[in-house]
Amino acid sequence: MFLDEHKIKLIAGKGGDGCSSFRREKFVARGGPNGGDGGTGGDIIIATTPHHNTLSHLAYKKTFEGGRGGHGLGKDTHGANGDDLIIEVPVGTLIWNEEKTKVIADLAERGERIIMVRGGIGGMGNARFKTSTNQAPRFAETGEPGGQLEIILELKLVADVGIIGFPSAGKSTLISVISNAKPKIAEYHFTTLAPNLGVVKYHSHNFVVADIPGLIEGASEGKGLGHKFLKHVARTKILVHVIDCALEDPDKLYQMINSELKKFDKRLSKLPQIIVLNKIDLFDKETLAVRIKELQKVTKKAKIFPISAVAHKGLKELLAEMSQQLTKLTIKEAKEDAEEKVIKIVPILRPHEDKVKFNINETVQDEEKQLFYVSGKRLEQITIMTDLKNREGLERIYRYIEAIGLQQALKKRKAKLGDKIRVNEKSIPFRP
């Protein structure tokens, strides 16, 4: 099964809970708190690998979860960190957001890795909350939930040369004789149901070719099979346009395919093209000359390569042209890379740094009480990791609310006893 697009849900591992315990040993009075911290949850990482050519290995799984962090234990024992989950994808995979409106990452190189969602941090044990004024804290944090994200994986094959053309033009035969690819070949349309990749070895130059399944008129609008695979042409450097010499009006066929490329993506129509007239062994020299002349009218000055993939005629000249054009593009890209000198400044953030401490998003009047909806990265993190039923935990929230200025801001909004502060799914009673 060929799968080139797949929607999945990622859930990073939850952090382990902190432990609330006290040192208890014979002859050791008031040993004090010794609850250890919980372990960090596992991240979810997407990495490219040469072992897969499609996304088919992910077809029957839609939810991926990172390892959960272990809970803290007594004697200041730290919980084990959760295992990271690595999802392997083929080179050329695009990672889209859930709505497919933004590309999150373009994994076009072998060995690339990207951390998609971070595991939750482990909760602190009660030993961390010991102070000179509170020497026996009975409060420990719960683990932070891991990040969640829904993404769409889309595969775009990475090839130097894309072979395009109408069904049965001889694309599969051509790739089978110039590379190590072994595609299905038969005398009927749409034999190829998935792109084929092959490596061509020409003297000291190796390059990758892709046989793109047959395009027909209206492919850009969803007709035939070609519309599913037009996106795979996007990453190629040059196109080899194969035209069946046995069909009438080769000039119209050439224009039709180029029109579909332009409708799908204007960039595709601007890619360098090598025009190939296949199956020349079926005609005599005079008839072949007429066909070439008809095609030359629309290709203008572009050189046409007459070949017979079956009879292995004209292949040396075609391979030489492919190698020459790819070499020119490689030199051009190297020059552009040398000229491009961009210094990227990456901001360094301290742990839990949040420039905007809080936002009061909405105030809802419920009978005589007010409900204040408040957001803030660190505020949300502390609230979700705190058991509000624990008196000491609730006191910790109140201290933080006062420290960041939220208490004062709510007073200015006429907050009174009995009102509620809503942070995510948790409600905190307002205390004047």
C-alpha positions as CSV (number, residue, x, y, z in Angstrom):
1,M,0.0,0.0,0.0
2,F,1.3,3.4,-1.0
3,L,0.5,6.1,1.7
4,D,1.7,9.6,1.2
5,E,-0.6,11.5,3.6
6,H,-1.6,10.6,7.2
7,K,-3.2,12.5,10.1
8,I,-2.0,11.6,13.6
9,K,-2.3,12.8,17.2
10,L,0.7,13.2,19.4
11,I,0.5,13.0,23.2
12,A,3.8,13.5,25.1
13,G,4.4,11.7,28.3
14,K,2.9,13.1,31.6
15,G,5.4,14.0,34.3
16,G,5.5,11.9,37.4
17,D,4.0,13.1,40.6
18,G,6.2,14.4,43.4
19,C,6.2,12.4,46.7
20,S,5.1,13.7,50.1
21,S,6.9,11.7,52.7
22,F,9.0,12.2,55.9
23,R,12.2,10.6,57.1
24,R,11.4,7.9,59.7
25,E,14.3,6.2,61.4
26,K,14.8,4.9,64.8
27,F,16.5,7.4,67.1
28,V,16.1,10.2,64.5
29,A,13.4,12.6,65.8
30,R,11.8,15.0,63.3
31,G,13.7,13.6,60.3
32,G,12.0,16.1,58.1
33,P,10.5,15.9,54.6
34,N,12.3,13.6,52.1
35,G,9.8,13.3,49.2
36,G,11.5,13.0,45.8
37,D,10.6,14.7,42.5
38,G,8.7,13.0,39.7
39,G,10.4,12.1,36.5
40,T,9.9,14.1,33.2
41,G,7.6,12.7,30.6
42,G,9.0,11.5,27.3
43,D,9.1,13.8,24.3
44,I,7.7,12.8,20.8
45,I,10.3,13.1,18.1
46,I,9.9,12.8,14.3
47,A,13.0,11.7,12.5
48,T,13.9,10.8,8.9
49,T,15.2,7.4,8.0
50,P,16.3,5.7,4.8
51,H,14.5,2.5,5.8
52,H,11.0,3.8,4.7
53,N,9.9,5.1,1.3
54,T,6.3,5.8,2.2
55,L,4.1,6.4,5.3
56,S,2.5,3.0,5.0
57,H,4.1,1.7,8.3
58,L,2.1,4.3,10.2
59,A,-1.2,3.5,8.4
60,Y,-2.9,1.6,11.2
61,K,-2.0,3.9,14.1
62,K,-3.4,7.4,14.6
63,T,-2.4,8.2,18.2
64,F,1.2,8.2,19.5
65,E,2.1,8.6,23.2
66,G,5.4,9.3,24.9
67,G,6.5,7.4,28.0
68,R,5.1,8.6,31.4
69,G,7.5,9.8,34.0
70,G,7.9,7.8,37.2
71,H,6.5,9.1,40.5
72,G,8.9,10.4,43.1
73,L,9.6,8.2,46.2
74,G,10.7,8.7,49.7
75,K,14.4,9.1,50.7
76,D,14.6,11.9,48.1
77,T,14.3,9.3,45.3
78,H,13.7,10.9,41.9
79,G,11.2,9.2,39.6
80,A,12.5,7.7,36.3
81,N,12.2,9.9,33.2
82,G,9.7,8.7,30.6
83,D,11.1,7.2,27.3
84,D,11.0,9.4,24.3
85,L,9.0,8.2,21.3
86,I,10.7,8.4,17.9
87,I,8.4,8.3,14.9
88,E,10.4,7.4,11.8
89,V,9.4,8.9,8.4
90,P,10.9,8.9,4.9
91,V,13.1,11.8,3.7
92,G,10.9,14.4,2.0
93,T,8.1,14.4,4.6
94,L,6.3,17.7,5.3
95,I,4.7,18.2,8.7
96,W,1.5,20.3,8.6
97,N,-0.7,21.7,11.3
98,E,-4.1,20.1,11.8
99,E,-5.9,22.4,9.4
100,K,-3.1,22.0,6.8
101,T,-2.7,25.8,6.6
102,K,0.9,26.0,7.9
103,V,4.0,23.9,7.4
104,I,5.6,23.1,10.8
105,A,8.7,21.4,9.3
106,D,10.1,20.2,6.0
107,L,12.3,17.2,6.6
108,A,14.2,17.0,3.3
109,E,17.5,15.7,4.7
110,R,18.6,12.3,5.9
111,G,18.9,12.0,9.7
112,E,16.9,15.2,10.5
113,R,15.1,15.1,13.9
114,I,12.5,17.5,15.3
115,I,10.9,17.5,18.8
116,M,7.2,17.9,18.1
117,V,5.8,17.9,21.7
118,R,7.6,18.0,25.0
119,G,6.9,15.7,27.9
120,G,5.5,17.3,31.1
121,I,7.9,18.1,33.8
122,G,7.8,16.0,37.0
123,G,6.1,17.4,40.1
124,M,8.4,18.5,43.0
125,G,8.4,16.5,46.1
126,N,7.6,18.0,49.5
127,A,11.4,18.2,50.3
128,R,11.5,21.1,47.8
129,F,9.0,23.1,49.8
130,K,10.8,23.1,53.1
131,T,11.6,26.6,54.4
132,S,12.7,28.0,57.7
133,T,9.1,28.9,58.5
134,N,7.6,25.7,57.1
135,Q,9.8,22.8,58.1
136,A,7.2,20.1,57.6
137,P,5.4,20.7,54.3
138,R,2.8,18.1,53.4
139,F,2.4,19.3,49.9
140,A,3.9,17.9,46.7
141,E,3.2,18.8,43.1
142,T,1.4,16.5,40.6
143,G,3.1,15.9,37.3
144,E,2.5,18.2,34.4
145,P,0.6,16.7,31.4
146,G,2.6,16.3,28.2
147,G,2.0,18.5,25.2
148,Q,-0.7,17.4,22.7
149,L,-0.7,18.1,19.0
150,E,-2.6,16.9,15.9
151,I,-0.5,17.0,12.7
152,I,-0.7,15.9,9.1
153,L,2.3,14.1,7.6
154,E,2.6,14.5,3.8
155,L,5.3,12.8,1.8
156,K,6.9,14.5,-1.2
157,L,9.4,12.3,-2.9
158,V,12.9,13.7,-3.1
159,A,14.4,13.0,-6.5
160,D,16.7,14.8,-8.9
161,V,14.8,13.9,-12.0
162,G,11.0,13.5,-12.4
163,I,9.7,11.5,-15.4
164,I,6.3,12.7,-16.5
165,G,3.9,12.0,-19.3
166,F,0.6,10.5,-20.4
167,P,-0.3,6.9,-19.3
168,S,1.5,4.2,-21.4
169,A,4.1,6.7,-22.8
170,G,6.9,4.4,-21.6
171,K,7.9,6.1,-18.4
172,S,8.1,2.8,-16.4
173,T,10.1,1.1,-19.2
174,L,12.5,4.1,-19.3
175,I,13.2,4.1,-15.5
176,S,13.6,0.3,-15.6
177,V,16.4,0.5,-18.2
178,I,18.3,3.5,-16.9
179,S,18.2,2.8,-13.2
180,N,17.9,0.0,-10.6
181,A,14.1,0.4,-10.3
182,K,11.8,-2.5,-11.1
183,P,8.4,-1.1,-11.8
184,K,5.3,-3.0,-13.0
185,I,5.1,-2.8,-16.8
186,A,2.1,-3.8,-18.9
187,E,0.2,-2.8,-22.1
188,Y,-2.7,-0.9,-20.4
189,H,-3.2,2.5,-18.9
190,F,-2.4,3.3,-15.2
191,T,-0.1,0.3,-14.7
192,T,1.8,2.4,-12.2
193,L,-0.3,3.2,-9.1
194,A,2.5,4.7,-7.0
195,P,5.7,6.6,-7.8
196,N,8.8,4.5,-8.5
197,L,12.3,5.7,-7.4
198,G,15.5,4.5,-9.0
199,V,19.2,5.4,-8.8
200,V,21.0,6.1,-12.1
201,K,24.7,5.6,-12.3
202,Y,26.2,7.5,-15.2
203,H,30.0,7.5,-15.1
204,S,31.0,9.0,-11.8
205,H,27.6,10.8,-11.4
206,N,24.8,9.2,-9.4
207,F,21.3,10.7,-9.3
208,V,17.8,9.7,-8.3
209,V,14.9,9.5,-10.8
210,A,11.2,9.2,-10.0
211,D,8.6,7.8,-12.3
212,I,5.4,9.9,-11.7
213,P,2.2,8.0,-12.5
214,G,0.4,9.0,-15.7
215,L,-1.1,12.4,-16.0
216,I,-4.2,13.1,-18.1
217,E,-6.1,16.2,-19.1
218,G,-7.8,17.6,-15.9
219,A,-5.3,15.9,-13.6
220,S,-4.9,19.2,-11.6
221,E,-8.7,19.1,-10.9
222,G,-8.6,15.5,-9.7
223,K,-9.2,13.4,-12.8
224,G,-7.3,10.2,-13.3
225,L,-4.5,9.2,-10.9
226,G,-2.0,11.9,-11.7
227,H,-3.5,14.5,-9.3
228,K,-2.5,12.4,-6.3
229,F,1.1,12.5,-7.4
230,L,1.6,15.9,-8.9
231,K,3.0,17.1,-5.5
232,H,5.9,14.6,-5.9
233,V,7.1,16.6,-8.9
234,A,7.6,19.7,-6.7
235,R,11.0,18.5,-5.2
236,T,12.6,17.4,-8.5
237,K,15.3,19.6,-10.1
238,I,14.5,18.8,-13.7
239,L,11.7,17.0,-15.6
240,V,11.9,14.4,-18.3
241,H,8.8,14.8,-20.4
242,V,8.1,11.5,-22.2
243,I,5.8,11.6,-25.2
244,D,4.5,8.5,-27.0
245,C,5.6,8.8,-30.7
246,A,2.8,6.4,-31.7
247,L,0.0,8.8,-30.6
248,E,-1.4,11.4,-32.9
249,D,-0.6,15.1,-32.4
250,P,2.4,14.8,-30.0
251,D,2.5,18.7,-29.9
252,K,-0.9,18.8,-28.3
253,L,0.0,16.2,-25.8
254,Y,3.1,18.2,-24.8
255,Q,1.0,21.4,-24.3
256,M,-1.7,19.5,-22.4
257,I,0.7,18.1,-19.8
258,N,2.4,21.5,-19.3
259,S,-1.0,23.1,-18.9
260,E,-1.8,20.7,-16.1
261,L,1.5,21.4,-14.4
262,K,0.9,25.1,-14.5
263,K,-2.7,24.8,-13.2
264,F,-1.5,22.7,-10.2
265,D,1.5,24.9,-9.3
266,K,3.1,27.6,-11.5
267,R,6.6,26.7,-10.2
268,L,6.3,23.2,-11.8
269,S,5.9,24.7,-15.3
270,K,9.1,26.7,-14.8
271,L,11.3,23.6,-14.0
272,P,13.8,22.7,-16.7
273,Q,12.4,20.1,-19.1
274,I,14.1,17.5,-21.2
275,I,11.7,16.4,-24.0
276,V,11.8,12.8,-25.0
277,L,10.0,11.2,-28.0
278,N,9.7,7.5,-27.1
279,K,9.0,4.4,-29.2
280,I,10.8,5.6,-32.3
281,D,11.5,1.9,-33.3
282,L,7.8,1.8,-34.5
283,F,8.4,4.3,-37.4
284,D,10.7,4.8,-40.4
285,K,13.0,7.8,-40.6
286,E,10.6,9.9,-42.8
287,T,7.6,9.5,-40.5
288,L,9.7,10.1,-37.4
289,A,11.1,13.3,-38.9
290,V,7.5,14.6,-39.4
291,R,6.6,13.8,-35.8
292,I,9.7,15.6,-34.5
293,K,9.0,18.6,-36.7
294,E,5.4,18.8,-35.3
295,L,6.7,18.7,-31.8
296,Q,9.5,21.2,-32.4
297,K,6.9,23.9,-33.3
298,V,5.6,24.0,-29.7
299,T,8.9,23.2,-27.9
300,K,10.6,26.1,-29.8
301,K,14.3,25.9,-29.4
302,A,14.3,23.0,-26.8
303,K,16.2,20.0,-28.0
304,I,14.1,16.8,-28.5
305,F,15.7,13.4,-27.7
306,P,14.2,10.6,-29.9
307,I,14.6,7.2,-28.0
308,S,13.3,3.7,-27.8
309,A,13.4,2.6,-24.2
310,V,12.5,-1.0,-25.2
311,A,15.3,-1.2,-27.8
312,H,17.8,0.8,-25.7
313,K,18.2,3.4,-28.5
314,G,19.2,7.0,-27.8
315,L,19.7,6.4,-24.0
316,K,23.3,7.4,-23.9
317,E,22.5,10.9,-25.2
318,L,19.6,11.3,-22.9
319,L,21.6,10.3,-19.8
320,A,24.4,12.7,-20.8
321,E,21.9,15.5,-21.0
322,M,20.4,14.7,-17.6
323,S,23.9,14.5,-16.0
324,Q,24.9,17.8,-17.6
325,Q,21.8,19.7,-16.5
326,L,22.0,18.4,-13.0
327,T,25.7,19.4,-12.8
328,K,24.9,23.0,-13.9
329,L,22.2,23.2,-11.3
330,T,24.5,21.9,-8.5
331,I,27.1,24.5,-9.3
332,K,24.5,27.2,-9.4
333,E,23.1,26.2,-6.0
334,A,26.6,26.0,-4.5
335,K,27.2,29.6,-5.5
336,E,23.9,30.8,-4.1
337,D,24.6,29.0,-0.8
338,A,28.1,30.7,-0.6
339,E,26.6,34.2,-1.2
340,E,23.8,33.7,1.4
341,K,25.2,34.8,4.7
342,V,22.4,35.1,7.2
343,I,23.0,35.2,10.9
344,K,20.1,33.8,12.9
345,I,19.7,35.2,16.4
346,V,18.1,32.7,18.7
347,P,16.5,34.1,21.9
348,I,17.6,32.4,25.1
349,L,14.8,32.0,27.6
350,R,15.3,31.1,31.2
351,P,13.2,28.3,32.7
352,H,9.5,29.3,33.2
353,E,10.2,32.8,31.8
354,D,7.0,34.4,30.6
355,K,7.0,38.0,29.6
356,V,3.2,38.2,29.9
357,K,2.6,37.0,33.4
358,F,-1.2,36.8,33.0
359,N,-4.2,38.0,30.9
360,I,-7.7,38.5,32.2
361,N,-9.6,37.4,29.1
362,E,-13.2,37.6,30.2
363,T,-15.4,38.3,33.1
364,V,-18.8,36.5,33.4
365,Q,-21.5,37.5,35.8
366,D,-23.3,34.5,37.4
367,E,-26.1,35.7,39.6
368,E,-24.3,37.6,42.4
369,K,-20.8,36.1,41.7
370,Q,-18.2,37.0,39.1
371,L,-16.1,34.5,37.1
372,F,-12.7,35.7,35.9
373,Y,-11.1,33.8,33.1
374,V,-7.4,34.2,33.4
375,S,-4.5,32.8,31.2
376,G,-0.7,32.9,31.6
377,K,1.9,30.2,30.8
378,R,3.4,29.8,34.2
379,L,0.2,30.5,36.0
380,E,-1.5,27.6,34.1
381,Q,1.5,25.4,34.7
382,I,1.5,25.9,38.5
383,T,-2.3,25.6,38.7
384,I,-2.5,22.3,36.8
385,M,0.4,20.8,38.9
386,T,-1.2,21.8,42.2
387,D,-3.8,19.9,44.2
388,L,-6.2,22.7,45.1
389,K,-7.8,20.4,47.7
390,N,-4.6,20.5,49.7
391,R,-4.5,23.6,51.9
392,E,-0.8,24.2,51.5
393,G,-1.1,23.8,47.7
394,L,-3.9,26.4,47.6
395,E,-1.8,28.8,49.7
396,R,1.0,28.4,47.2
397,I,-1.3,29.5,44.4
398,Y,-2.4,32.5,46.4
399,R,1.2,33.6,47.0
400,Y,1.9,33.3,43.3
401,I,-1.2,35.3,42.3
402,E,-0.2,38.1,44.6
403,A,3.5,38.0,43.4
404,I,2.5,38.5,39.7
405,G,0.0,41.3,40.5
406,L,-3.1,39.3,39.6
407,Q,-4.6,39.9,43.0
408,Q,-4.3,43.7,42.6
409,A,-5.7,43.6,39.1
410,L,-8.8,41.6,40.2
411,K,-9.4,44.1,43.0
412,K,-9.5,46.9,40.5
413,R,-12.2,44.9,38.7
414,K,-14.3,44.9,41.9
415,A,-13.6,41.2,42.7
416,K,-15.0,40.2,46.1
417,L,-15.2,37.2,48.3
418,G,-17.1,34.4,46.7
419,D,-15.9,35.2,43.1
420,K,-13.9,32.6,41.2
421,I,-10.7,32.7,39.2
422,R,-10.9,30.3,36.3
423,V,-7.5,29.0,35.0
424,N,-8.0,26.3,32.3
425,E,-10.4,23.8,33.9
426,K,-9.7,24.7,37.5
427,S,-11.5,27.3,39.6
428,I,-9.8,29.1,42.5
429,P,-11.9,31.0,45.0
430,F,-11.0,34.7,45.1
431,R,-9.6,35.7,48.5
432,P,-9.4,39.5,49.2
